[in-house]
């Protein structure tokens, strides 16, 4: 049972890696000049969910593991 969970985790991680690679990289903000300090910062970007194909494959693996 532990081996199945580890394999499922590895599979789901493998499905998530392409999504993480496609996400834009967040860079550390550079120090702002004194004049720009009065501006309000932008809100953080909203995270998107996985594509329907990836979600369906992950759900199938999860259901298969759950059924035993």
N, C-alpha and C positions, 0 to 999 in steps of 0.2 A: 504494500500500500504506500509506503514511503517512497519507493522507487517510482511508482506511478505519479505521485505528486511532484517529485523532482523532475520527471520527464515532462509533465504538463507545464511546469514552471518554465523549463527550458524552451518548450515549444512556444508558449505565450510570449516569452521574452524575445524569441526569434521573430515572432510576428510583429512585435512592437518596435524592434530596432529600425526597420525602414521608415516608420513614422517619425521616430526621433531624428533620424538622419535627414528627413525632409523638412523638419522644423527649422525656422530661421534661428540662427545663433544669436544669443543675447550677449552683447558686449558690455563690459564695465563702462559706466558713464564717465566721461572725462570731466575734470573739474570745470565748473561753469564760471564764466567771468562774473564780476560783481554786478554788472548791469543786467545780466540774465537771471540773477538770483530772485528777482521779484516775480518771474513768470511761474505759473503753476505747472507742476510736472504732468506729463501725460499719464493716463491710467495704464496699468499693465495690460498686455495683450490677453485676449480671451482664448482659453485652450479649446481646441476642437476635438471632437470625438473621433474614434477610428472610422475608417471607411466601412460601408456595409459589408463588403466582402470579408474584411479582416474580422469584423465583429461576428459574422456568421461562422467563420472557421473556428474562432475562439469559443463560441457558444457550443459548437459541435464537440470540440475536445472536452470542454467542461462537462457537458452532459454525458459523454462517454465515460469519463472518469467517475462521475457521480453514480452512474448505473453499475459500474464495476465491470 
